[in-house]
Amino acid sequence: MTDLRARVIGAGLAGCEAAWQLAERGIRVELWEMKPKKMTPAHRSSGFAELVCSNSLRSDRTTNGVGLLKEELRRMGSLILAAADATRVPAGSALAVDRDLFSAYVTDRIRSHPLITVIEEEVTALDDSVPTVVATGPLTADALAGHIAEQVGGGQLHFFDAAAPIVDAATVNMDIAYFASRYDKGDADYLNCPMDEEQYNAFYDALISAEAAELHDFDRAGLKVFEGCMPVEIMASRGRDTLRYGPLKPVGLRDPRTGREAYAVVQLRRENEAGTMYNLVGFQTHLRFPEQQRVFRMIPGLESAEFMRYGVMHRNTYLNSPEILEPTYALRGRPNLFFAGQMTGVEGYIESTGSGFVAGLNAARLILGEAPVIFPRTTMIGAMAAYVSEGGMTGNFQPMNANFGILQPLPARVKGGKIAKYEVMAARSLAAVDELLPTVKPQNSPAVF
């Protein structure tokens, strides 16, 4: 009988999910993992799907972006979600797990699957004569990262992630913020949050005293790379007026309500075509996430802002995916080569899992001679794939986590506030997933070919 084979490189969350989806569709899988012979600076155990940071997989509510993605994956037969649900620990409305039991669950299911063979060796070059899913994570070993850069073009692979926070446009207080471009040049595309002197000084004092996130050694080694996009808190520490002559300069921005320039102005730039998300211009940061929320909500107009993504600055090997990946996570022009996980520009455990699901599903369908599945943008898993393959509007692709701002907008306004709107969007998403279940969920036990 025809030899149906695939290769997966990397046994993190994305790689294990991809391998599982392939094997559950009757495909023999070689899963290559360099641990325990060679470890990255972030890993400590030899187990698969190791959670290297928090043991929280974040909110489990479907009115939260990642919570909705979890429910989509549950319904479609995700291995990682099955492991998480089986090893969860009390964490309120969040899904947190016992990290050792979680890894052990995934490792056991992968190693005991009759169609998965684990090969404990480092891969230093890609050979897509066999359909291959590359899921080597944000700390991809240097040899393979160099080879990938050669294969996709050196400018298409980034090694550090420096991104400003993104807020939900609907939560910006438009009684304070206003649209304008500097000196009224071009269209009024920027949202501007004006500060008087007292507000600026209070914000400044909070910013320079805020608690920074702990840096790993592998992040610290790359900090020199960030000088061109200096953390806003470091810039502020160079002098009280530094920000007013930098990203918060007020010149050319007259408040239409007063007709005057403010003491300082924070500008927000549209992040997506629908205008549902805006990023804080010049606010790259490595403050702790709770500190970002506390301090940045001191900006007039952002006092109730919902953060769709927090600012980050860390080592992160990732592709310039909109230039080179399809919404199936396949490399354009090389249909046998798929990428998954944080390398694609998704941010977070569950987002990585979702990309592994889509890549594994579509690699299997390619092998079986079936048409690819492109999930609709009304689903979170489809919206993530669309973001990765098309990007936002800034011209500078940055990793993104699951949030309602990337979903296809509703055709009509929903009364009842943000949660009511998200409930409608979640119901729409899950209905679309349920309709796809006969196509995307394995229907039978795996057959050995």
C-alpha positions as CSV (number, residue, x, y, z in Angstrom):
1,M,0.0,0.0,0.0
2,T,1.1,3.6,-0.6
3,D,3.7,4.8,2.0
4,L,2.0,7.8,3.6
5,R,4.7,9.5,5.6
6,A,5.4,12.9,7.2
7,R,8.1,14.5,9.3
8,V,7.7,16.9,12.2
9,I,10.6,18.8,13.7
10,G,10.2,19.8,17.3
11,A,8.2,18.3,20.1
12,G,6.8,21.4,21.7
13,L,3.1,22.2,21.9
14,A,2.9,23.0,18.1
15,G,5.0,20.0,17.0
16,C,3.1,17.5,19.2
17,E,-0.2,18.8,18.0
18,A,0.9,18.6,14.3
19,A,2.2,15.1,14.8
20,W,-1.0,13.9,16.5
21,Q,-3.2,15.3,13.8
22,L,-1.2,13.7,11.1
23,A,-1.1,10.3,12.9
24,E,-4.8,10.4,13.7
25,R,-5.4,10.6,9.9
26,G,-3.4,7.5,9.2
27,I,-0.1,9.1,8.4
28,R,3.2,7.6,9.6
29,V,5.1,10.4,11.4
30,E,8.7,10.8,12.2
31,L,8.9,13.3,15.2
32,W,12.4,14.7,15.5
33,E,13.4,16.2,18.8
34,M,16.9,17.2,19.9
35,K,16.2,16.9,23.6
36,P,17.6,15.5,25.8
37,K,20.9,15.2,23.8
38,K,20.8,19.0,23.2
39,M,18.8,21.5,25.3
40,T,17.9,25.1,24.6
41,P,18.6,27.7,27.3
42,A,14.9,27.7,28.2
43,H,14.3,24.0,28.6
44,R,14.9,21.8,31.7
45,S,13.2,18.4,31.1
46,S,13.3,15.8,28.5
47,G,9.5,15.7,28.2
48,F,7.5,16.9,25.3
49,A,5.3,20.0,25.3
50,E,7.4,21.5,28.1
51,L,5.9,24.7,29.5
52,V,8.9,26.9,29.9
53,C,7.2,29.9,31.5
54,S,3.9,30.1,33.2
55,N,1.7,27.0,33.9
56,S,-1.3,29.1,32.9
57,L,-2.9,28.7,29.5
58,R,-4.9,31.9,30.3
59,S,-8.6,32.5,30.3
60,D,-11.0,29.6,29.6
61,R,-14.0,31.9,28.9
62,T,-15.2,32.1,25.3
63,T,-15.6,35.8,25.6
64,N,-11.8,36.0,25.8
65,G,-9.8,35.5,22.6
66,V,-7.6,32.6,23.8
67,G,-10.6,31.0,25.6
68,L,-12.5,30.9,22.4
69,L,-9.5,29.4,20.6
70,K,-9.3,26.7,23.3
71,E,-13.0,25.8,22.8
72,E,-12.5,25.6,19.0
73,L,-9.5,23.2,19.5
74,R,-11.4,21.1,22.1
75,R,-14.2,20.5,19.6
76,M,-11.8,19.6,16.8
77,G,-9.9,16.9,18.8
78,S,-6.8,18.7,20.0
79,L,-4.3,16.6,21.9
80,I,-2.9,19.6,23.8
81,L,-6.4,20.6,25.0
82,A,-7.1,17.1,26.1
83,A,-3.9,17.1,28.0
84,A,-4.7,20.5,29.6
85,D,-8.2,19.5,30.6
86,A,-6.9,16.2,32.1
87,T,-4.2,17.9,34.2
88,R,-5.8,21.2,35.2
89,V,-5.4,22.8,38.6
90,P,-7.7,25.3,40.3
91,A,-7.1,28.8,38.8
92,G,-10.5,30.5,38.7
93,S,-11.7,31.3,35.2
94,A,-8.2,30.5,33.8
95,L,-7.0,27.1,32.6
96,A,-3.8,26.3,34.5
97,V,-2.2,22.9,34.6
98,D,0.3,20.8,36.6
99,R,3.2,21.4,34.2
100,D,4.9,18.0,34.9
101,L,1.7,16.0,34.6
102,F,0.8,17.9,31.4
103,S,4.1,17.2,29.8
104,A,3.9,13.6,30.9
105,Y,0.4,13.2,29.4
106,V,1.5,14.5,26.0
107,T,4.7,12.6,26.0
108,D,3.0,9.3,26.8
109,R,0.3,9.8,24.1
110,I,2.9,10.7,21.5
111,R,5.3,7.9,22.3
112,S,2.5,5.3,22.5
113,H,0.9,6.2,19.2
114,P,1.4,3.3,16.7
115,L,2.1,5.7,13.8
116,I,4.5,8.1,15.5
117,T,8.2,7.3,15.7
118,V,10.3,9.6,17.9
119,I,13.9,10.3,16.7
120,E,16.1,12.0,19.4
121,E,18.4,13.9,17.1
122,E,19.1,17.5,16.1
123,V,18.0,18.5,12.6
124,T,20.3,21.1,11.0
125,A,18.8,21.2,7.5
126,L,15.4,20.8,5.9
127,D,14.5,18.1,3.4
128,D,11.0,18.5,2.1
129,S,11.0,15.5,-0.2
130,V,8.8,14.2,2.6
131,P,6.0,16.6,3.8
132,T,7.5,18.4,6.8
133,V,6.2,20.5,9.6
134,V,8.9,22.7,11.2
135,A,7.9,23.6,14.8
136,T,11.2,24.3,16.5
137,G,10.1,27.3,18.6
138,P,11.4,30.7,19.5
139,L,14.8,29.4,20.4
140,T,15.5,27.4,17.2
141,A,19.1,26.0,17.3
142,D,21.6,28.2,15.4
143,A,22.4,25.7,12.6
144,L,18.8,25.1,11.7
145,A,17.9,28.8,12.0
146,G,20.7,29.6,9.7
147,H,19.5,27.0,7.2
148,I,15.9,28.3,7.4
149,A,17.2,31.8,6.7
150,E,19.0,30.6,3.6
151,Q,15.8,28.8,2.4
152,V,13.4,31.7,2.9
153,G,15.7,34.6,2.4
154,G,17.8,36.1,5.2
155,G,15.5,39.2,5.6
156,Q,12.5,37.0,6.2
157,L,13.7,35.6,9.5
158,H,13.8,37.7,12.7
159,F,15.6,36.8,15.9
160,F,14.2,39.4,18.3
161,D,10.7,40.5,19.0
162,A,10.1,44.1,20.1
163,A,6.5,45.2,20.0
164,A,4.4,47.9,21.5
165,P,1.1,47.3,23.3
166,I,-2.1,47.1,21.2
167,V,-5.5,48.3,22.6
168,D,-9.1,47.6,21.6
169,A,-10.2,50.7,19.7
170,A,-13.7,50.4,21.1
171,T,-12.3,51.0,24.6
172,V,-10.5,54.3,23.9
173,N,-12.3,57.3,25.4
174,M,-13.1,59.4,22.4
175,D,-14.3,62.2,24.6
176,I,-10.6,62.8,25.2
177,A,-8.7,61.2,22.2
178,Y,-9.0,62.7,18.8
179,F,-8.0,61.8,15.2
180,A,-5.3,63.9,13.6
181,S,-2.0,63.7,11.7
182,R,1.0,65.9,12.6
183,Y,0.6,69.3,10.9
184,D,-2.6,67.9,9.3
185,K,-0.5,66.3,6.6
186,G,-2.3,63.4,4.8
187,D,-5.3,61.7,6.4
188,A,-6.1,62.0,10.1
189,D,-5.1,58.3,10.7
190,Y,-3.6,58.6,14.2
191,L,-5.5,58.6,17.5
192,N,-4.0,61.2,19.8
193,C,-4.2,61.2,23.6
194,P,-3.3,64.7,24.9
195,M,-1.6,65.3,28.3
196,D,-1.3,68.4,30.3
197,E,1.8,69.0,32.5
198,E,0.3,67.5,35.6
199,Q,-0.9,64.4,33.8
200,Y,2.5,64.0,32.1
201,N,4.5,64.3,35.3
202,A,2.3,61.7,37.0
203,F,2.6,59.3,34.1
204,Y,6.4,59.9,33.9
205,D,6.9,59.2,37.6
206,A,4.9,56.0,37.4
207,L,6.7,54.8,34.3
208,I,10.2,55.2,35.5
209,S,9.4,53.4,38.8
210,A,7.4,50.6,37.3
211,E,8.6,47.0,37.7
212,A,10.3,45.4,34.6
213,A,9.8,41.8,33.6
214,E,12.5,39.4,34.6
215,L,14.9,38.8,31.7
216,H,16.2,35.4,30.8
217,D,19.8,35.1,30.0
218,F,19.0,34.4,26.3
219,D,17.0,37.6,26.2
220,R,19.6,39.6,27.9
221,A,22.2,38.6,25.4
222,G,20.3,40.3,22.6
223,L,19.4,43.6,24.4
224,K,21.9,45.5,22.2
225,V,19.7,44.7,19.2
226,F,16.9,46.8,20.8
227,E,18.8,50.1,20.9
228,G,17.0,51.1,17.7
229,C,13.7,50.6,19.4
230,M,14.5,51.5,23.0
231,P,12.1,50.5,25.7
232,V,10.0,53.5,26.6
233,E,10.9,53.2,30.3
234,I,14.6,53.3,29.5
235,M,14.1,56.3,27.2
236,A,12.2,58.0,30.0
237,S,15.0,57.4,32.5
238,R,17.3,59.6,30.4
239,G,15.5,62.7,31.5
240,R,12.0,64.0,32.3
241,D,11.6,65.7,29.0
242,T,13.1,63.0,26.8
243,L,9.7,61.5,25.9
244,R,8.3,65.0,25.0
245,Y,11.1,65.3,22.4
246,G,10.6,61.7,21.3
247,P,7.4,59.6,20.9
248,L,5.3,62.0,23.0
249,K,6.2,65.2,21.2
250,P,3.1,67.4,20.8
251,V,4.3,69.7,18.0
252,G,1.9,69.9,15.0
253,L,-0.9,68.2,16.9
254,R,-3.6,70.8,17.8
255,D,-6.4,69.5,20.0
256,P,-9.6,70.3,18.0
257,R,-11.4,71.0,21.3
258,T,-9.0,73.6,22.5
259,G,-7.2,74.7,19.3
260,R,-3.9,74.4,21.2
261,E,-1.0,71.9,21.3
262,A,-1.0,69.8,24.5
263,Y,2.0,69.5,26.8
264,A,2.6,65.9,25.5
265,V,0.7,63.6,23.2
266,V,0.6,59.8,23.0
267,Q,-0.2,58.7,19.4
268,L,-2.0,55.4,18.5
269,R,-1.7,53.9,15.1
270,R,-4.2,51.7,13.4
271,E,-3.0,48.0,13.6
272,N,-5.6,46.4,11.2
273,E,-7.7,47.3,8.3
274,A,-11.0,47.1,10.2
275,G,-9.7,49.7,12.7
276,T,-10.5,47.6,15.7
277,M,-7.0,47.7,17.1
278,Y,-4.5,50.5,17.7
279,N,-0.9,50.3,18.9
280,L,0.9,52.8,21.1
281,V,3.5,54.3,18.9
282,G,7.0,54.1,20.4
283,F,6.0,52.1,23.4
284,Q,8.1,49.0,23.1
285,T,8.6,47.9,26.6
286,H,9.6,45.0,28.9
287,L,7.6,46.1,31.9
288,R,5.6,43.4,33.6
289,F,2.1,43.0,32.0
290,P,0.2,44.2,35.1
291,E,2.5,47.2,35.3
292,Q,1.8,48.0,31.6
293,Q,-1.9,48.0,32.3
294,R,-1.5,50.2,35.4
295,V,0.8,52.7,34.0
296,F,-0.5,53.0,30.4
297,R,-4.1,53.4,31.7
298,M,-2.8,56.7,33.2
299,I,-2.7,58.1,29.6
300,P,-5.8,60.3,29.1
301,G,-8.2,58.5,26.9
302,L,-6.8,55.0,27.8
303,E,-8.1,54.9,31.4
304,S,-10.4,52.0,30.5
305,A,-8.4,50.6,27.6
306,E,-8.5,46.8,27.0
307,F,-5.1,45.5,26.0
308,M,-5.3,43.1,23.1
309,R,-1.5,42.5,23.3
310,Y,1.0,43.7,25.8
311,G,4.4,45.1,24.8
312,V,7.3,42.6,24.6
313,M,11.0,42.6,24.0
314,H,12.7,39.2,24.0
315,R,14.6,36.8,21.9
316,N,12.2,35.1,19.5
317,T,13.1,33.5,16.2
318,Y,10.2,34.1,13.9
319,L,9.4,34.4,10.2
320,N,8.2,37.4,8.3
321,S,5.2,35.2,7.7
322,P,3.0,37.5,5.6
323,E,5.6,37.5,2.9
324,I,6.2,33.7,2.8
325,L,3.4,31.6,4.4
326,E,-0.1,30.6,3.2
327,P,-3.1,30.5,5.6
328,T,-2.5,26.7,5.8
329,Y,1.0,27.5,7.3
330,A,2.7,26.1,4.1
331,L,5.6,27.9,2.6
332,R,4.6,29.6,-0.6
333,G,6.0,27.8,-3.6
334,R,7.0,24.8,-1.5
335,P,3.8,23.0,-0.6
336,N,5.6,20.2,1.2
337,L,7.1,22.5,3.8
338,F,4.9,23.8,6.7
339,F,5.8,25.9,9.7
340,A,4.0,26.0,13.1
341,G,4.3,27.5,16.5
342,Q,5.9,30.8,17.6
343,M,8.2,30.7,14.6
344,T,5.2,31.7,12.5
345,G,4.4,34.8,14.5
346,V,1.8,33.5,16.8
347,E,2.3,34.4,20.5
348,G,1.4,32.0,23.3
349,Y,0.9,28.4,24.2
350,I,-2.6,27.9,22.8
351,E,-1.9,30.0,19.7
352,S,1.1,27.8,19.0
353,T,-1.1,24.7,19.4
354,G,-3.7,26.2,17.0
355,S,-1.0,26.7,14.3
356,G,0.2,23.1,14.9
357,F,-3.3,21.9,14.4
358,V,-3.8,23.7,11.1
359,A,-0.3,22.8,9.8
360,G,-0.8,19.1,10.8
361,L,-4.3,18.9,9.3
362,N,-3.2,20.4,6.0
363,A,-0.1,18.4,5.7
364,A,-2.2,15.3,6.2
365,R,-4.7,16.5,3.6
366,L,-1.9,17.2,1.1
367,I,-0.6,13.6,1.6
368,L,-4.0,12.1,1.2
369,G,-4.7,14.1,-2.0
370,E,-7.5,16.2,-0.4
371,A,-8.1,19.9,-0.7
372,P,-6.6,22.2,2.0
373,V,-8.8,23.6,4.8
374,I,-8.6,27.3,5.2
375,F,-10.6,28.2,8.3
376,P,-12.9,31.2,8.0
377,R,-11.9,34.5,9.6
378,T,-15.0,34.3,11.7
379,T,-13.2,31.6,13.8
380,M,-10.2,32.5,16.0
381,I,-8.1,29.7,14.5
382,G,-8.8,31.1,11.0
383,A,-8.3,34.7,12.1
384,M,-4.8,33.7,13.5
385,A,-3.9,32.0,10.2
386,A,-5.1,35.1,8.3
387,Y,-3.0,37.4,10.5
388,V,0.1,35.3,10.0
389,S,-0.3,35.0,6.2
390,E,-1.4,38.6,5.6
391,G,-0.2,40.6,8.7
392,G,-1.6,43.9,9.9
393,M,-1.3,47.4,8.4
394,T,1.9,48.7,10.1
395,G,4.3,47.3,7.5
396,N,6.3,45.8,10.4
397,F,5.0,42.3,11.1
398,Q,5.0,41.5,14.8
399,P,3.9,38.3,16.7
400,M,0.3,38.4,17.8
401,N,-1.9,36.5,20.3
402,A,-5.5,35.5,20.0
403,N,-7.9,38.4,20.5
404,F,-11.2,39.6,19.2
405,G,-9.6,42.4,17.3
406,I,-8.4,40.1,14.6
407,L,-11.7,38.4,14.0
408,Q,-13.9,39.4,11.1
409,P,-16.1,42.2,12.4
410,L,-19.8,41.6,12.9
411,P,-22.1,42.9,10.1
412,A,-24.2,44.9,12.6
413,R,-23.6,46.6,16.0
414,V,-24.6,44.6,19.0
415,K,-26.3,46.3,22.0
416,G,-25.2,45.5,25.5
417,G,-21.5,46.4,25.5
418,K,-18.3,44.6,24.8
419,I,-19.1,41.3,26.4
420,A,-22.4,41.0,24.6
421,K,-20.6,41.7,21.3
422,Y,-18.0,39.0,22.1
423,E,-20.7,36.5,23.0
424,V,-22.2,37.0,19.6
425,M,-18.8,36.7,17.9
426,A,-18.0,33.5,19.9
427,A,-21.3,31.9,19.0
428,R,-20.7,32.7,15.4
429,S,-17.2,31.2,15.6
430,L,-18.2,28.0,17.3
431,A,-21.1,27.5,14.9
432,A,-18.6,27.7,12.0
433,V,-16.3,25.2,13.7
434,D,-19.2,22.8,14.3
435,E,-20.1,23.0,10.7
436,L,-16.5,22.0,9.7
437,L,-16.2,19.1,12.2
438,P,-17.0,16.4,9.6
439,T,-14.0,17.7,7.6
440,V,-11.5,18.6,10.2
441,K,-12.0,16.1,13.0
442,P,-10.6,12.6,12.6
443,Q,-13.7,10.3,12.2
444,N,-12.1,6.9,12.8
445,S,-9.2,5.3,14.7
446,P,-5.9,5.6,12.8
447,A,-5.3,2.9,10.2
448,V,-1.8,1.6,9.7
449,F,-0.7,2.0,6.1
